[in-house]
Amino acid sequence: MKNSLKVERAKMNITQAQLAELAKVSRQTINAIESGKYNLSTILALKIARIFNAKVDAIFELEVGD
Amino acid sequence: MKTNFLFPNKFKKIGWIIFIPVFILSILWVIFEFEPEFLDVSVISLFNDEFLQDMQIMIIIENNIADEILGILLIVSSLLIAFSKERNEDEFISKIRLESLVWATYVNYAILILAFIFIYNMIFFWVAVFNMFTILIFFIIRYNWALYKLKKSMSHEE
C-alpha cells in the first residue's frame, strides 16, 4: 500500500508527532505507516483521512502485489 | 476490539519492582537452596507421592514454601511487566506485542525440544523448572528490544 501522508502533512504543515497526537496514536505508528512498514487499520485510516479532510483512497492507495 | 486483556500502564512499574528482587532471590534459591526455617509450614498436598509409597490424595504435609512464594511472585511480576499497556499503546504497538509473543513461544519451545533430545535425568528437571518462566522472560526481552529499536530508528528521522 502506498500513502501520501508525508505530502498531506507538508500541505497542513504538521509534524509526525502532531499528526500522531491528532490521531491519538504513538509517533512510532505514524512513522511506520509513512515509511510503509506498517499497514494501518481501517479505523485509523478513516481518522487520518478526516484529519486531512480527504477521502481514505486519496491518501492510501493499493499497490501491485497487495 | 476494545478488549485486549492488558493491565493498565502503571502495573508495569509495580511488576518491575517485584520482579527484580524476586529474580535475584530465585537465583540464590537455585544456587544455595535458600530455605529459611520460618517458611516450613503445613500445606495441603492434592496428590502426594512419597518414595516407595502409594499415592495419597488430599493430605497435609510439611513443606518449605520459599520456592512456592518465589515462583508465584516471579510469574505474577513477569505477567505484569509483559502485559501492561504502554503509555501510548495503539494498534502498531499491539502488532509488535503479538510478533514478540509468537517469537518468544517459538524460541522457548525450540529450546525445550533441544533439551528433550540432549538433556536427561535431574538436569532435565531443572530445564523444566526454568522453562516455566522463560517464555515470559524471552517475550519481555524481545518486545522491549523491538520497542527500543523502533525508538532509536525514529530519532534519526525528522
Backbone of each chain as ProteinMPNN parsed JSONL, in Angstrom:
{"seq_chain_A": "MKNSLKVERAKMNITQAQLAELAKVSRQTINAIESGKYNLSTILALKIARIFNAKVDAIFELEVGD", "coords_chain_A": {"N_chain_A": [[0.831, -1.199, 0.0], [0.552, 2.138, -0.919], [1.21, 5.453, 0.319], [0.29, 8.885, 0.905], [1.02, 10.347, 3.06], [3.143, 11.971, 3.901], [3.159, 14.07, 2.102], [0.612, 15.126, 2.539], [0.922, 15.931, 5.168], [2.842, 17.878, 4.844], [1.399, 19.732, 3.372], [-0.431, 20.551, 5.282], [1.299, 21.463, 7.063], [2.228, 20.078, 9.422], [3.943, 18.097, 11.924], [5.14, 14.67, 12.261], [4.754, 13.977, 14.902], [2.754, 15.754, 15.691], [0.657, 14.94, 14.058], [0.351, 12.376, 15.037], [-0.603, 12.937, 17.568], [-3.053, 14.136, 16.967], [-4.368, 11.972, 15.807], [-4.451, 10.298, 17.867], [-2.507, 8.248, 18.322], [0.731, 6.595, 18.676], [3.881, 8.257, 17.991], [5.652, 6.608, 16.751], [3.974, 4.93, 15.359], [2.813, 6.532, 13.331], [5.157, 7.132, 11.988], [5.928, 4.55, 11.129], [3.813, 3.898, 9.438], [4.044, 5.871, 7.481], [6.511, 5.272, 6.358], [5.916, 2.96, 5.154], [6.117, 0.581, 6.548], [4.165, -0.453, 8.047], [0.875, -1.643, 7.834], [-1.928, 0.085, 8.307], [-4.948, 0.034, 10.416], [-8.414, -0.011, 9.336], [-9.989, 1.776, 10.774], [-8.126, 3.623, 11.775], [-7.154, 4.623, 9.379], [-9.433, 5.918, 8.415], [-9.697, 7.866, 10.405], [-7.361, 9.363, 10.032], [-7.765, 10.263, 7.451], [-9.912, 11.926, 7.932], [-8.715, 13.897, 9.494], [-7.12, 15.139, 7.583], [-9.063, 16.033, 6.03], [-9.913, 14.593, 3.772], [-10.618, 11.942, 1.364], [-10.245, 8.454, 2.192], [-9.038, 6.895, 0.152], [-7.714, 8.798, -1.227], [-5.471, 9.249, 0.134], [-4.375, 6.801, 0.883], [-3.326, 4.097, -1.069], [-3.785, 1.223, -3.102], [-1.185, -1.066, -4.024], [0.556, -2.759, -6.704], [0.567, -6.196, -6.164], [-0.488, -6.139, -3.65]], "CA_chain_A": [[0.0, 0.0, 0.0], [1.285, 3.415, -0.96], [0.463, 6.509, 1.005], [0.807, 10.239, 0.666], [0.981, 11.031, 4.367], [4.174, 12.998, 4.004], [2.687, 15.205, 1.306], [-0.531, 15.716, 3.248], [1.463, 16.616, 6.359], [3.519, 19.089, 4.38], [0.357, 20.696, 2.999], [-1.037, 21.089, 6.506], [2.425, 21.928, 7.855], [2.316, 19.463, 10.753], [4.975, 17.06, 12.059], [4.641, 13.322, 12.586], [4.307, 13.991, 16.3], [1.463, 16.438, 15.768], [-0.349, 14.064, 13.445], [0.134, 11.282, 15.987], [-1.449, 13.448, 18.646], [-4.411, 14.328, 16.43], [-4.979, 10.669, 15.526], [-4.388, 9.557, 19.149], [-1.629, 7.081, 18.272], [2.098, 6.987, 19.004], [4.65, 8.81, 16.878], [6.227, 5.448, 16.049], [2.959, 4.382, 14.448], [2.769, 7.404, 12.153], [6.431, 6.933, 11.301], [5.923, 3.235, 10.465], [2.844, 3.948, 8.332], [4.59, 6.75, 6.451], [7.623, 4.611, 5.669], [5.414, 1.743, 4.518], [6.452, -0.617, 7.316], [3.003, -0.952, 8.779], [-0.441, -1.43, 7.223], [-2.799, 0.514, 9.411], [-6.325, -0.467, 10.442], [-9.391, 0.823, 8.632], [-10.423, 2.86, 11.666], [-7.086, 4.658, 11.812], [-7.121, 5.244, 8.044], [-10.577, 6.846, 8.379], [-9.395, 9.004, 11.291], [-6.326, 10.188, 9.415], [-8.409, 10.935, 6.312], [-10.747, 13.015, 8.467], [-7.809, 14.977, 9.911], [-6.681, 15.86, 6.381], [-10.263, 16.44, 5.305], [-9.824, 13.957, 2.457], [-11.11, 10.562, 1.339], [-9.188, 7.497, 2.513], [-8.267, 6.447, -1.017], [-6.892, 9.897, -1.733], [-4.219, 9.221, 0.91], [-3.842, 5.433, 0.853], [-3.589, 3.546, -2.403], [-3.28, -0.134, -3.285], [-0.052, -1.221, -4.934], [0.622, -4.068, -7.332], [1.069, -7.173, -5.196], [-1.284, -6.095, -2.415]], "C_chain_A": [[0.869, 1.254, 0.0], [0.519, 4.446, -0.137], [1.111, 7.861, 0.752], [0.779, 11.057, 1.957], [1.941, 12.208, 4.438], [3.733, 14.271, 3.279], [1.555, 15.93, 2.031], [-0.067, 16.495, 4.483], [2.103, 17.939, 5.959], [2.498, 20.173, 4.027], [-0.231, 21.367, 4.231], [0.014, 21.68, 7.436], [2.395, 21.393, 9.293], [3.368, 18.353, 10.752], [4.309, 15.71, 12.308], [4.066, 13.302, 13.998], [2.936, 14.65, 16.43], [0.345, 15.59, 15.177], [-0.689, 12.91, 14.39], [-0.823, 11.721, 17.091], [-2.899, 13.61, 18.177], [-5.127, 12.982, 16.23], [-4.999, 9.782, 16.77], [-3.652, 8.218, 19.019], [-0.214, 7.554, 18.605], [2.804, 7.524, 17.754], [5.272, 7.68, 16.05], [5.258, 4.909, 15.002], [2.874, 5.206, 13.172], [4.03, 7.197, 11.312], [6.432, 5.622, 10.501], [4.947, 3.212, 9.294], [3.465, 4.713, 7.159], [5.685, 6.052, 5.653], [7.206, 3.256, 5.094], [5.716, 0.465, 5.276], [5.229, -1.222, 7.986], [1.717, -0.615, 8.035], [-1.466, -1.141, 8.313], [-4.195, -0.076, 9.313], [-7.24, 0.493, 9.682], [-9.794, 2.03, 9.486], [-9.404, 3.999, 11.666], [-6.989, 5.378, 10.461], [-8.244, 6.277, 7.927], [-10.311, 8.081, 9.223], [-8.405, 9.954, 10.634], [-6.913, 10.96, 8.227], [-9.237, 12.124, 6.807], [-9.881, 14.209, 8.896], [-7.39, 15.82, 8.709], [-7.853, 16.311, 5.517], [-10.265, 15.872, 3.874], [-10.465, 12.578, 2.522], [-9.933, 9.626, 1.596], [-8.359, 7.153, 1.277], [-7.541, 7.594, -1.722], [-5.522, 9.881, -1.04], [-3.558, 7.845, 0.811], [-4.283, 4.761, -0.453], [-3.025, 2.14, -2.504], [-2.122, -0.148, -4.258], [-0.162, -2.565, -5.621], [1.202, -5.045, -6.304], [0.3, -7.168, -3.885], [-2.474, -7.059, -2.521]], "O_chain_A": [[1.788, 1.402, 0.806], [-0.687, 4.312, 0.071], [2.296, 7.966, 0.434], [0.55, 12.266, 1.952], [1.615, 13.278, 4.951], [3.91, 15.384, 3.773], [1.534, 17.157, 2.126], [-0.59, 17.564, 4.798], [1.939, 18.964, 6.621], [2.686, 21.352, 4.328], [-0.496, 22.569, 4.241], [-0.305, 22.305, 8.448], [2.519, 22.154, 10.253], [3.649, 17.748, 9.717], [3.102, 15.616, 12.53], [3.028, 12.691, 14.253], [2.072, 14.179, 17.169], [-0.76, 15.526, 15.716], [-1.848, 12.518, 14.528], [-1.722, 10.982, 17.491], [-3.841, 13.268, 18.891], [-6.332, 12.87, 16.454], [-5.498, 8.657, 16.734], [-4.105, 7.195, 19.532], [0.024, 8.747, 18.793], [2.381, 7.278, 16.624], [5.402, 7.777, 14.83], [5.657, 4.492, 13.915], [2.865, 4.659, 12.069], [3.967, 7.099, 10.086], [6.873, 5.584, 9.352], [5.217, 2.582, 8.272], [3.42, 4.27, 6.011], [5.781, 6.212, 4.436], [8.044, 2.498, 4.605], [5.589, -0.626, 4.72], [5.258, -2.366, 8.438], [1.487, 0.532, 7.652], [-1.814, -2.003, 9.119], [-4.586, -0.615, 8.277], [-6.888, 1.645, 9.424], [-9.921, 3.149, 8.989], [-9.761, 5.173, 11.57], [-6.77, 6.588, 10.409], [-8.037, 7.373, 7.406], [-10.645, 9.199, 8.83], [-8.573, 11.173, 10.665], [-6.61, 12.134, 8.017], [-9.259, 13.185, 6.184], [-10.251, 15.365, 8.695], [-7.311, 17.046, 8.792], [-7.679, 16.881, 4.44], [-10.574, 16.571, 2.909], [-10.815, 12.099, 3.6], [-8.787, 9.94, 1.275], [-7.13, 7.122, 1.337], [-6.833, 7.373, -2.705], [-4.546, 10.426, -1.556], [-2.339, 7.738, 0.673], [-5.438, 4.848, -0.869], [-1.912, 1.884, -2.045], [-2.072, 0.647, -5.197], [-0.907, -3.43, -5.161], [2.207, -4.751, -5.657], [0.426, -8.099, -3.09], [-3.265, -7.169, -1.585]]}, "seq_chain_B": "MKTNFLFPNKFKKIGWIIFIPVFILSILWVIFEFEPEFLDVSVISLFNDEFLQDMQIMIIIENNIADEILGILLIVSSLLIAFSKERNEDEFISKIRLESLVWATYVNYAILILAFIFIYNMIFFWVAVFNMFTILIFFIIRYNWALYKLKKSMSHEE", "coords_chain_B": {"N_chain_B": [[-12.797, -5.478, 19.93], [-12.065, -3.533, 21.739], [-11.459, -5.045, 23.986], [-8.495, -6.112, 25.221], [-7.196, -7.565, 27.055], [-5.106, -6.53, 28.591], [-3.113, -5.1, 31.276], [-3.47, -1.955, 33.103], [-1.195, 0.797, 32.418], [0.374, 1.587, 34.7], [0.87, -0.724, 36.124], [3.067, -1.934, 35.078], [5.38, -0.82, 36.159], [5.055, -1.575, 38.839], [5.287, -4.297, 38.468], [8.029, -4.533, 37.704], [9.233, -3.654, 40.092], [8.594, -5.705, 41.836], [9.635, -7.877, 40.454], [12.512, -7.648, 40.14], [13.902, -7.924, 42.784], [12.811, -10.459, 43.448], [13.661, -12.091, 41.378], [16.436, -12.094, 41.813], [16.525, -13.307, 44.382], [15.449, -15.77, 43.643], [17.435, -16.853, 42.042], [19.426, -17.111, 43.977], [18.124, -18.996, 45.498], [18.143, -21.199, 43.793], [20.919, -21.674, 43.573], [21.94, -21.828, 46.244], [20.036, -23.279, 47.612], [18.277, -21.87, 49.278], [16.392, -21.86, 52.039], [14.652, -20.57, 54.357], [13.89, -21.249, 57.809], [11.503, -20.351, 58.967], [9.708, -20.558, 56.986], [8.864, -23.128, 56.843], [6.056, -24.901, 56.665], [2.72, -26.306, 57.226], [1.068, -27.78, 54.528], [-1.549, -28.277, 52.09], [-1.542, -31.149, 50.238], [-2.489, -32.07, 47.121], [-2.088, -34.324, 45.471], [-0.127, -36.754, 46.65], [3.061, -38.149, 46.521], [5.092, -40.13, 47.872], [8.387, -41.537, 48.155], [8.55, -44.966, 47.385], [5.949, -45.42, 48.277], [2.332, -45.743, 48.124], [0.267, -43.57, 46.116], [-1.105, -40.755, 47.76], [-4.125, -38.96, 48.379], [-5.097, -35.609, 48.807], [-3.763, -34.763, 51.397], [-2.237, -33.509, 54.452], [0.917, -32.065, 54.507], [4.345, -31.371, 55.556], [6.213, -28.614, 54.425], [8.708, -26.571, 52.877], [7.999, -23.335, 51.962], [9.388, -21.495, 50.43], [10.146, -21.722, 47.703], [7.632, -21.924, 46.504], [6.506, -19.395, 47.046], [8.385, -17.684, 45.788], [8.181, -18.595, 43.149], [5.497, -18.028, 42.47], [5.451, -15.223, 42.785], [7.335, -14.536, 40.87], [6.122, -15.325, 38.479], [3.745, -13.779, 38.527], [4.793, -11.159, 38.599], [6.252, -11.116, 36.218], [4.167, -11.421, 34.387], [2.839, -8.999, 34.797], [4.775, -7.162, 33.915], [5.058, -7.966, 31.275], [2.487, -7.778, 30.182], [1.326, -5.263, 30.652], [-0.15, -2.241, 29.56], [1.485, -0.051, 27.201], [2.402, 3.42, 27.625], [1.592, 4.697, 25.377], [-0.034, 2.838, 24.054], [-1.097, 1.425, 21.085], [-2.484, 0.377, 17.884], [-0.244, -0.38, 16.356], [1.765, -0.879, 18.232], [0.508, -3.044, 19.426], [0.761, -4.884, 17.394], [3.525, -5.3, 17.354], [3.742, -6.376, 19.865], [2.319, -8.782, 19.546], [3.878, -10.066, 17.569], [6.247, -10.383, 19.01], [5.429, -12.086, 20.997], [4.806, -14.417, 19.575], [7.337, -14.994, 18.572], [8.749, -15.408, 21.001], [7.433, -17.664, 21.956], [8.087, -19.604, 20.016], [10.935, -19.666, 20.299], [11.187, -20.438, 22.975], [10.02, -23.031, 22.967], [11.607, -24.265, 21.072], [14.024, -24.395, 22.393], [13.222, -26.052, 24.46], [12.634, -28.413, 23.067], [15.172, -29.101, 22.112], [16.325, -29.576, 24.58], [14.826, -31.79, 25.38], [15.919, -33.684, 23.695], [18.67, -33.68, 24.214], [19.2, -33.52, 26.957], [19.117, -35.094, 30.11], [17.692, -36.861, 32.973], [18.25, -35.497, 36.254], [19.129, -32.965, 35.511], [17.465, -32.368, 33.438], [15.133, -32.017, 34.824], [15.635, -29.539, 36.014], [15.768, -27.969, 33.73], [13.105, -28.103, 32.989], [11.987, -26.752, 35.131], [13.052, -24.133, 34.8], [11.965, -23.591, 32.353], [9.345, -22.981, 32.872], [9.294, -20.307, 33.321], [10.72, -19.046, 31.351], [9.435, -18.435, 28.917], [7.953, -16.109, 29.308], [10.003, -14.394, 30.044], [11.648, -14.391, 27.766], [9.833, -13.197, 26.039], [9.549, -10.626, 27.211], [12.133, -9.597, 26.899], [12.48, -9.644, 24.057], [10.323, -8.072, 23.156], [10.72, -5.563, 24.393], [13.163, -4.942, 23.325], [12.483, -4.696, 20.624], [10.826, -2.445, 20.753], [12.673, -0.582, 21.646], [14.464, -0.525, 19.496], [12.834, 0.569, 17.572], [12.305, 3.129, 18.609], [14.861, 4.117, 18.519], [15.464, 4.09, 15.787], [13.728, 6.011, 14.99], [14.697, 8.367, 16.039], [16.562, 9.188, 14.278], [15.198, 10.241, 12.211], [13.209, 12.949, 10.904]], "CA_chain_B": [[-11.646, -4.616, 19.608], [-11.654, -2.826, 22.965], [-10.903, -5.992, 24.958], [-7.186, -6.611, 24.814], [-6.687, -8.362, 28.178], [-3.868, -5.964, 29.128], [-3.232, -4.327, 32.517], [-3.145, -0.531, 32.928], [0.234, 1.103, 32.297], [1.111, 1.716, 35.973], [1.21, -2.041, 36.648], [4.382, -2.316, 34.553], [6.358, -0.394, 37.163], [4.866, -2.465, 40.001], [5.857, -5.575, 38.052], [9.499, -4.461, 37.795], [9.627, -3.515, 41.499], [8.521, -7.045, 42.441], [10.42, -8.844, 39.683], [13.973, -7.594, 40.311], [14.358, -8.647, 43.981], [12.376, -11.862, 43.437], [14.534, -12.779, 40.433], [17.723, -12.298, 42.496], [16.302, -14.32, 45.419], [15.224, -17.066, 42.999], [18.757, -17.362, 41.644], [20.064, -17.559, 45.22], [17.435, -20.235, 45.898], [18.627, -22.283, 42.926], [22.332, -21.968, 43.841], [22.239, -22.167, 47.645], [18.861, -23.894, 48.222], [17.923, -20.935, 50.339], [15.078, -22.224, 52.576], [14.579, -20.132, 55.752], [13.074, -22.166, 58.614], [10.148, -19.86, 59.262], [8.808, -20.87, 55.86], [8.428, -24.53, 56.933], [4.66, -24.876, 57.133], [1.856, -27.398, 56.777], [0.342, -27.418, 53.302], [-2.419, -29.332, 51.56], [-0.997, -31.737, 49.015], [-3.611, -32.71, 46.419], [-1.659, -35.674, 45.1], [1.176, -36.883, 47.294], [3.727, -39.323, 46.002], [6.358, -40.325, 48.582], [9.225, -42.621, 47.64], [8.148, -46.322, 47.777], [4.619, -45.481, 48.892], [1.229, -45.487, 47.193], [-0.101, -42.154, 46.064], [-2.187, -40.351, 48.652], [-4.86, -37.815, 47.838], [-5.561, -34.589, 49.768], [-3.262, -34.91, 52.757], [-1.453, -32.382, 54.946], [2.338, -32.397, 54.644], [5.245, -30.268, 55.898], [6.97, -28.211, 53.235], [9.231, -25.205, 52.894], [7.273, -22.681, 50.867], [10.185, -20.441, 49.778], [10.062, -21.847, 46.246], [6.257, -21.615, 46.073], [6.327, -17.933, 47.073], [9.217, -17.087, 44.736], [7.635, -18.973, 41.838], [4.259, -17.274, 42.215], [5.792, -13.806, 42.593], [8.057, -14.4, 39.605], [5.143, -15.412, 37.387], [2.828, -12.628, 38.554], [5.501, -9.93, 38.221], [6.558, -11.199, 34.777], [2.926, -11.156, 33.65], [2.565, -7.557, 34.869], [5.72, -6.46, 33.033], [4.816, -8.342, 29.878], [1.152, -7.483, 29.657], [0.766, -3.951, 30.978], [-0.163, -1.377, 28.383], [2.433, 1.057, 27.08], [1.714, 4.699, 27.805], [0.969, 5.034, 24.091], [-0.471, 1.589, 23.428], [-2.011, 1.563, 19.955], [-2.531, -0.837, 17.057], [1.098, -0.756, 15.895], [2.4, -1.492, 19.405], [-0.126, -4.364, 19.573], [1.339, -5.768, 16.383], [4.863, -5.656, 17.841], [3.495, -7.247, 21.013], [1.939, -10.106, 19.038], [5.058, -10.662, 16.915], [7.213, -10.773, 20.032], [4.871, -13.242, 21.708], [4.986, -15.569, 18.689], [8.778, -15.252, 18.566], [9.142, -15.964, 22.303], [6.881, -19.022, 22.06], [8.94, -20.465, 19.181], [12.271, -19.814, 20.9], [11.042, -21.192, 24.21], [9.79, -24.447, 22.701], [12.768, -24.79, 20.362], [14.993, -24.743, 23.435], [12.697, -27.208, 25.197], [12.796, -29.604, 22.218], [16.599, -29.458, 22.175], [16.574, -30.14, 25.91], [14.247, -33.148, 25.359], [16.793, -34.588, 22.968], [20.072, -33.741, 24.671], [19.406, -33.388, 28.405], [18.399, -36.174, 30.788], [17.713, -37.004, 34.435], [17.981, -34.37, 37.147], [19.342, -31.686, 34.831], [16.246, -32.083, 32.678], [14.168, -31.465, 35.788], [15.928, -28.106, 36.145], [15.35, -27.325, 32.477], [11.648, -27.983, 33.058], [11.69, -25.681, 36.099], [13.345, -22.83, 34.172], [11.079, -23.399, 31.21], [8.069, -22.407, 33.317], [9.407, -18.85, 33.391], [11.493, -18.449, 30.258], [8.626, -17.901, 27.817], [7.638, -14.71, 29.625], [11.236, -13.61, 30.058], [12.023, -14.196, 26.356], [8.907, -12.218, 25.471], [9.862, -9.293, 27.74], [13.379, -9.146, 26.269], [12.281, -9.407, 22.625], [9.357, -6.99, 22.968], [11.334, -4.286, 24.756], [14.229, -4.699, 22.347], [11.819, -4.21, 19.407], [10.389, -1.07, 21.011], [13.888, 0.242, 21.734], [14.978, -0.361, 18.136], [11.895, 1.458, 16.899], [12.542, 4.495, 19.097], [16.182, 4.533, 18.069], [15.409, 4.373, 14.345], [12.958, 7.244, 14.824], [15.44, 9.565, 16.429], [17.361, 9.636, 13.127], [14.337, 10.883, 11.22], [12.527, 14.215, 11.202]], "C_chain_B": [[-11.141, -3.933, 20.874], [-11.013, -3.766, 23.988], [-9.538, -6.464, 24.48], [-6.489, -7.376, 25.937], [-5.376, -7.826, 28.747], [-4.147, -5.199, 30.42], [-2.988, -2.847, 32.215], [-1.64, -0.296, 33.007], [0.995, 1.081, 33.621], [1.528, 0.363, 36.547], [2.58, -2.518, 36.157], [5.468, -2.011, 35.579], [6.275, -1.304, 38.393], [5.493, -3.82, 39.696], [7.368, -5.59, 38.196], [9.957, -4.416, 39.244], [9.576, -4.874, 42.197], [9.546, -7.97, 41.778], [11.907, -8.846, 40.056], [14.436, -8.299, 41.598], [13.997, -10.135, 43.959], [13.266, -12.685, 42.504], [15.882, -13.088, 41.091], [17.592, -13.384, 43.566], [16.12, -15.716, 44.809], [16.541, -17.692, 42.557], [19.499, -17.882, 42.869], [19.451, -18.882, 45.681], [17.962, -21.419, 45.084], [20.053, -22.677, 43.314], [22.529, -22.513, 45.263], [21.112, -22.93, 48.343], [18.432, -23.138, 49.472], [16.495, -21.228, 50.829], [14.961, -21.824, 54.046], [13.548, -20.94, 56.546], [11.652, -21.686, 58.835], [9.174, -20.117, 58.114], [8.461, -22.363, 55.793], [7.01, -24.539, 57.488], [3.915, -26.128, 56.665], [1.089, -26.934, 55.548], [-0.552, -28.583, 52.898], [-1.789, -29.843, 50.272], [-2.11, -32.507, 48.316], [-3.28, -34.149, 46.037], [-0.267, -35.855, 45.671], [1.808, -38.225, 46.968], [5.076, -39.457, 46.69], [7.074, -41.541, 48.008], [8.769, -43.969, 48.226], [6.816, -46.394, 48.516], [3.558, -45.293, 47.823], [0.897, -44.006, 47.205], [-1.251, -41.875, 47.027], [-2.835, -39.093, 48.093], [-5.304, -36.898, 48.969], [-5.068, -34.861, 51.19], [-2.463, -33.664, 53.143], [0.003, -32.836, 55.066], [3.113, -31.161, 55.1], [6.052, -29.908, 54.654], [7.521, -26.816, 53.434], [8.661, -24.465, 51.688], [8.062, -21.53, 50.223], [10.025, -20.508, 48.257], [8.658, -21.544, 45.72], [6.06, -20.1, 45.99], [7.108, -17.281, 45.932], [8.629, -17.365, 43.351], [6.399, -18.157, 41.491], [4.588, -15.808, 41.944], [6.497, -13.577, 41.258], [7.078, -14.424, 38.427], [4.255, -14.172, 37.353], [3.552, -11.362, 38.101], [5.883, -9.955, 36.736], [5.316, -10.906, 33.943], [2.618, -9.662, 33.644], [3.491, -6.779, 33.937], [5.355, -6.716, 31.571], [3.511, -7.765, 29.353], [0.506, -6.25, 30.264], [0.864, -3.094, 29.732], [1.019, -0.422, 28.384], [1.673, 2.346, 27.317], [0.996, 5.086, 26.506], [0.565, 3.776, 23.334], [-1.427, 1.891, 22.269], [-1.87, 0.334, 19.067], [-1.159, -1.303, 16.589], [1.881, -1.435, 17.028], [1.826, -2.904, 19.618], [0.453, -5.366, 18.585], [2.732, -6.231, 16.838], [4.742, -6.63, 19.015], [3.189, -8.671, 20.54], [3.142, -10.806, 18.397], [6.05, -11.182, 17.949], [6.733, -12.007, 20.788], [5.036, -14.514, 20.877], [6.463, -15.985, 18.694], [9.204, -15.952, 19.865], [8.636, -17.398, 22.46], [7.729, -19.991, 21.238], [10.289, -20.722, 19.844], [12.195, -20.694, 22.14], [10.893, -22.692, 23.925], [10.909, -25.064, 21.876], [13.819, -25.229, 21.382], [14.528, -25.986, 24.19], [12.864, -28.496, 24.381], [14.255, -30.058, 22.221], [16.927, -30.106, 23.519], [16.005, -31.559, 26.016], [15.26, -34.136, 24.786], [18.144, -34.775, 23.654], [20.273, -33.726, 26.188], [18.531, -34.406, 29.138], [18.493, -36.041, 32.302], [17.487, -35.688, 35.174], [18.177, -33.021, 36.437], [18.124, -31.345, 33.989], [15.158, -31.53, 33.59], [14.376, -29.958, 35.925], [15.556, -27.331, 34.885], [13.842, -27.086, 32.518], [11.246, -26.859, 34.02], [11.911, -24.317, 35.446], [12.349, -22.529, 33.057], [9.708, -22.835, 31.592], [8.099, -20.882, 33.238], [9.988, -18.231, 32.123], [10.621, -17.862, 29.157], [8.299, -16.435, 28.06], [8.883, -13.844, 29.566], [11.724, -13.364, 28.622], [11.129, -13.134, 25.718], [9.293, -10.805, 25.909], [11.117, -8.736, 27.06], [13.136, -8.76, 24.807], [11.384, -8.182, 22.377], [9.996, -5.625, 23.271], [12.473, -3.916, 23.816], [13.624, -4.138, 21.059], [11.364, -2.762, 19.588], [11.58, -0.115, 21.035], [14.444, 0.534, 20.345], [14.145, 0.655, 17.357], [12.154, 2.909, 17.289], [13.861, 5.019, 18.571], [16.162, 4.901, 16.585], [14.662, 5.677, 14.093], [13.763, 8.492, 15.097], [16.34, 10.059, 15.298], [16.528, 10.414, 12.115], [13.721, 12.157, 11.773], [13.434, 15.29, 11.805]], "O_chain_B": [[-9.934, -3.774, 21.062], [-10.143, -3.36, 24.758], [-9.432, -7.137, 23.455], [-5.337, -7.787, 25.796], [-4.606, -8.589, 29.33], [-5.255, -4.712, 30.641], [-2.377, -2.512, 31.201], [-0.906, -1.094, 33.59], [2.132, 0.612, 33.673], [2.441, 0.3, 37.371], [3.18, -3.407, 36.76], [6.353, -2.828, 35.834], [7.296, -1.744, 38.921], [6.145, -4.42, 40.55], [7.934, -6.538, 38.741], [10.947, -5.054, 39.603], [10.413, -5.166, 43.051], [10.23, -8.742, 42.449], [12.497, -9.906, 40.263], [15.282, -9.189, 41.523], [14.783, -10.973, 44.399], [13.587, -13.836, 42.8], [16.41, -14.191, 40.952], [18.436, -14.276, 43.655], [16.571, -16.714, 45.372], [16.741, -18.9, 42.68], [20.121, -18.944, 42.826], [20.145, -19.766, 46.182], [18.195, -22.502, 45.622], [20.373, -23.864, 43.38], [23.198, -23.527, 45.461], [21.209, -23.204, 49.539], [18.255, -23.703, 50.551], [15.518, -20.904, 50.154], [15.155, -22.674, 54.916], [12.478, -21.274, 56.037], [10.714, -22.481, 58.888], [7.967, -19.919, 58.255], [7.849, -22.82, 54.828], [6.795, -24.218, 58.657], [4.403, -26.895, 55.835], [0.532, -25.837, 55.526], [-0.337, -29.722, 53.31], [-1.535, -29.079, 49.34], [-2.62, -33.488, 48.856], [-4.075, -35.065, 46.246], [0.674, -35.192, 45.236], [1.194, -39.282, 47.114], [6.087, -38.972, 46.183], [6.452, -42.446, 47.453], [8.622, -44.091, 49.442], [6.582, -47.32, 49.292], [3.832, -44.755, 46.75], [1.198, -43.287, 48.158], [-2.221, -42.627, 47.108], [-2.192, -38.277, 47.432], [-5.83, -37.366, 49.979], [-5.865, -35.154, 52.081], [-2.065, -32.873, 52.287], [0.283, -33.876, 55.661], [2.603, -30.042, 55.038], [6.514, -30.785, 53.924], [6.892, -25.975, 54.076], [8.814, -24.9, 50.546], [7.476, -20.684, 49.547], [9.799, -19.49, 47.602], [8.501, -20.983, 44.636], [5.524, -19.583, 45.01], [6.579, -16.442, 45.203], [8.586, -16.483, 42.494], [6.261, -17.659, 40.374], [4.074, -15.217, 40.994], [6.288, -12.558, 40.6], [7.201, -13.631, 37.494], [4.035, -13.585, 36.293], [3.011, -10.579, 37.32], [5.84, -8.92, 36.071], [5.395, -10.227, 32.919], [2.19, -9.113, 32.628], [3.056, -5.852, 33.253], [5.346, -5.802, 30.746], [3.44, -7.315, 28.209], [-0.717, -6.183, 30.382], [1.813, -3.194, 28.955], [1.502, -0.027, 29.445], [0.446, 2.375, 27.225], [-0.062, 5.715, 26.529], [0.791, 3.661, 22.13], [-2.452, 2.543, 22.464], [-1.216, -0.639, 19.445], [-0.936, -2.504, 16.441], [2.568, -2.434, 16.811], [2.558, -3.836, 19.948], [0.614, -6.545, 18.9], [3.072, -7.408, 16.718], [5.522, -7.574, 19.145], [3.733, -9.641, 21.069], [3.394, -11.984, 18.65], [6.62, -12.263, 17.799], [7.531, -12.864, 21.171], [5.368, -15.57, 21.417], [6.79, -17.166, 18.806], [9.921, -16.952, 19.837], [9.325, -18.246, 23.027], [8.055, -21.081, 21.709], [10.731, -21.867, 19.939], [13.026, -21.58, 22.338], [11.55, -23.519, 24.556], [11.143, -26.269, 21.968], [14.424, -26.294, 21.252], [15.329, -26.861, 24.519], [13.195, -29.544, 24.935], [14.541, -31.251, 22.321], [17.704, -31.059, 23.589], [16.604, -32.427, 26.651], [15.443, -35.244, 25.291], [18.696, -35.875, 23.677], [21.397, -33.899, 26.66], [17.351, -34.561, 28.825], [19.254, -35.234, 32.835], [16.652, -34.873, 34.781], [17.475, -32.054, 36.731], [17.781, -30.173, 33.837], [14.363, -30.682, 33.184], [13.413, -29.192, 35.95], [15.093, -26.192, 34.955], [13.358, -26.02, 32.138], [10.298, -26.115, 33.766], [11.049, -23.442, 35.531], [11.946, -21.385, 32.845], [8.998, -22.282, 30.752], [7.056, -20.241, 33.105], [9.781, -17.049, 31.847], [11.017, -16.886, 28.52], [8.356, -15.616, 27.142], [8.838, -12.706, 29.101], [12.162, -12.26, 28.297], [11.596, -12.284, 24.96], [9.357, -9.892, 25.086], [11.166, -7.562, 26.693], [13.536, -7.681, 24.37], [11.661, -7.366, 21.498], [9.836, -4.667, 22.515], [12.72, -2.741, 23.545], [14.178, -3.213, 20.465], [11.503, -1.947, 18.676], [11.513, 1.001, 20.521], [14.84, 1.659, 20.039], [14.666, 1.475, 16.6], [12.217, 3.798, 16.44], [13.987, 6.193, 18.221], [16.762, 5.894, 16.174], [14.922, 6.369, 13.109], [13.552, 9.537, 14.481], [16.827, 11.189, 15.332], [17.059, 11.143, 11.277], [13.725, 12.392, 12.981], [12.974, 16.394, 12.096]]}, "name": "protein", "num_of_chains": 2, "seq": "MKNSLKVERAKMNITQAQLAELAKVSRQTINAIESGKYNLSTILALKIARIFNAKVDAIFELEVGDMKTNFLFPNKFKKIGWIIFIPVFILSILWVIFEFEPEFLDVSVISLFNDEFLQDMQIMIIIENNIADEILGILLIVSSLLIAFSKERNEDEFISKIRLESLVWATYVNYAILILAFIFIYNMIFFWVAVFNMFTILIFFIIRYNWALYKLKKSMSHEE"}
